[in-house]
Amino acid sequence: MYIDTEGGNKVKKKLLVVSAVLTGLLLTACGGNDKKETTKSEAGTIAASQKIEISSPAPLSTLDTTQTMDKNTFTIVQHLFEGLYRFDDDSTPIPGLAEKVDISEDGLTYKFTLKEGINWSNGEPITAQDFLYSWKKLVTPATIGPNAYLLDNVKNSKAIRNGEKSVDEIGLSAPSDKEFEVTLEQAQPSFLTVASIGWLAPQNQAYVEKQEKEYATDSEHLIYSGPFILTDWDASSDTWTLKKNPEYYDADKVKLEEVKVNTIKEENTGINLYQSNELDLVRISGQYVQQYSDDAGYVTHSDVANYYLDFNKKDGTAPDNLHLRKAIAQAIDKDALTKSVLNDGSKPLNGLIPSGLYKNPETSEDFRKFSGDHSVYDVKKAQVEWEKAKADLGDKIKLSLLVSDDDNGKKISEYVQSQLQENLKGIEITINAQPKNNVLQTRKDKNYELSLSGWIAGSSDLDSYFNLYAGESAYNYGSYQNTDYDKLITDARTTNANVPDKQFDDYKEAEEILLDQDAAQVPLYQSASNYLINPKIKGISYHLYGDYFNLRTAYVED
């Protein structure tokens, strides 16, 4: 999923984690030096009207939770669909629809017991069969979702998604309406974190099949398990509304009655609406961060995200040329990008893995520091590689750069265009700006040469980033192939998963292959998320994973 945060690994109990959220320049999460919102209300402070309006940088993609990919949509998903577990304010997994879980001593078996009295928004009971159905649907080849790899550690799941075994052989069962059991191939301390995000939310089989092709195409063809329900939405909507779900088991904790959401691509428009009290929450970046950093409603978070330049390495094309990729990888000044162009708290990134994603539990060393710098800006080395590339490609080439059509996409793409054309004479970059959701589809269709994109942490697991370039990954849009790389990342998540030093060594070597040897990606920067939020809104949560922000316990102060 398109998939951030910095400032240290806040996950308790050494929770590793397995996933991420793709986001064509749409990332975010939390951490670092945050202005935290309280989540506790005091008597007499709740306003009579609990209705707010917020902005979204892009429309929603699909709300079929097995198919959702981008972080913007996942933010809404986390409000509408709750799973077995959910995150508390510190991003630690706590029981959601499950009352408890019993984990076997060897860490291979999870026995979940569901809460009493949990219902779908239409009043029907939520049962263990709803989880069995949605998890099987995620990995079944005919209905497979892009995040199916998240269940690869469930017994036989990987073989099932590869068409080698029947889905009936998966290590999942529902012995009763209240019992859901999971059998893993090997111990996975991160498993509850993975289960806390919407990709593993339940679905009611009878309801889904009754809707047929209409399921999740609009708000009238969905039922909800989370604190809110959705109204006034279809696939073409730029606006939609969240309303409190009266069937939610913890409805007493949900104070907001209504959240109206407007898609606003132009930041200046959103800021003007915020200042005129027509919007209660809007994201800001660049010059606006400096301009409004003293505003009473300014909130900032460091992200665990990698914004990067990606290559479509289709055989016979210019980006398939290794020397060209190495030239481009070293020709972009990332310090100037973050300080002069973005100027919003973002930091240069010289690696696939952002800072703050995961620390070695035995040494407490952050992986980014352990692995060192890759794809470092060096114009002289870049020009040497460009000379080698010209021997194969000719003195002049034209490349198209796919970007999102928002403010950030425009600024970054124009900067990258300028850097490459200035430092590598003979290269001409044309900018192909598209709406964010279109960028995602264009990348999936492999209909691009260069693209600006991003990956935001869906969990603290290192593999969630390395999986982007695994040979069989659904996210490997650029068709990268390296058997040594695949073996290293496989060993890291299997054989050496519980041996931190060996796992770190595997991933470091894989990062060197990916970035130094093959220049398959150009990491650019680690982002920061900045907001203007009505100071009267309290109780917002900023999770490290799954969503940009969460309004489950938010309320308007009187």
Sequence and secondary structure as in RCSB ss.txt:
>XXXX:A:sequence
MYIDTEGGNKVKKKLLVVSAVLTGLLLTACGGNDKKETTKSEAGTIAASQKIEISSPAPLSTLDTTQTMDKNTFT
IVQHLFEGLYRFDDDSTPIPGLAEKVDISEDGLTYKFTLKEGINWSNGEPITAQDFLYSWKKLVTPATIGPNAYL
LDNVKNSKAIRNGEKSVDEIGLSAPSDKEFEVTLEQAQPSFLTVASIGWLAPQNQAYVEKQEKEYATDSEHLIYS
GPFILTDWDASSDTWTLKKNPEYYDADKVKLEEVKVNTIKEENTGINLYQSNELDLVRISGQYVQQYSDDAGYVT
HSDVANYYLDFNKKDGTAPDNLHLRKAIAQAIDKDALTKSVLNDGSKPLNGLIPSGLYKNPETSEDFRKFSGDHS
VYDVKKAQVEWEKAKADLGDKIKLSLLVSDDDNGKKISEYVQSQLQENLKGIEITINAQPKNNVLQTRKDKNYEL
SLSGWIAGSSDLDSYFNLYAGESAYNYGSYQNTDYDKLITDARTTNANVPDKQFDDYKEAEEILLDQDAAQVPLY
QSASNYLINPKIKGISYHLYGDYFNLRTAYVED
>XXXX:A:secstr
 B    SS   GGG     EEE TT      SS         TT B S  EEEEEESS      TTT   HHHHH
HHHHH   SEEE TTS EEESSEEEEEE TTS EEEEEE TT B TTS B  HHHHHHHHHHHHSGGG  TTGGG
GTTBTTHHHHHTTSS GGGSSEEEEETTEEEEEBSS  TTHHHHTTSGGG    HHHHHHHGGGTTSBGGG    
SSEEEES BTT SEEEEEE TT TTGGG   SEEEEEE   HHHHHHHHHTTS SEEEE THHHHHHTTSTTEEE
EE  EEEEEEE   TTSGGG HHHHHHHHTS  HHHIIIIII SS EE  SSS TTS B TTT  BHHHHH   S
   HHHHHHHHHHHHHHH S EEEEEEEESSHHHHHHHHHHHHHHHHHSTTEEEEEEEE HHHHHHHHHTT  SE
EEEEEEESSS THHHHGGGSTT TT TT    HHHHHHHHHHHTTTTT HHHHHHHHHHHHIIIIIIS  EEEEE
E EEEEEE TTEE  B  SSS S B TT EEB 
